[in-house]
């Protein structure tokens, strides 16, 4: 299993020598201009990084193994897409609590069995927020969706194979949703392969 080294004294780290706020659009994003020193001593002036809120994406399976999806317009890709329940983590909120809240708000479902699928930054050099991805199992309806968002969406139940085809066909419009679906598929397929017939 790969390991991470979170020690800033590690000689591979880039050193921030100066950091200046270039754009403040709180709470949605902040753009920073940084002067960096690379491990070989080279200076890079005016490198931009982006701070955005962390978020959750949930692959939620029902008791009959369907996956909860949302169908609606997404302004990033500027089209109607299929997506998974997702949303921003509120300040001070635990990512798992945010995932439970978003599932309930966006779909009207709740699940008791939760597994983390990983925590990933959006852009390896720029940052741009990071996603906490989850697999929720045994989701059951507990009420009506009430996201209060700007979006108008339809909740749909789809099979894993159908959603994987949808991702390959471009029906899923953003990388966090495609990544969460792919990681969940790996987990679910490994389990089905190891289950005796």
ABEGO torsion letter per residue (X at the ends): XBBBBABAABAABBBBABBBBABBAOAABBBBBBBBBBAAGBBBBGBBBBBBBBBBBBBBBBAAGBBBBBBBBBAAAGBBBBBBBBEBBBBGBBAAAAAAAAAAAAAGBBBABBBBAEBBBABAAAGGEBBBBBBBBGBBBAEBBBAGBABBBBBBBBBAAAAAAAAAAGABABAAAAAAAAAAAAAAAAAAAABBX
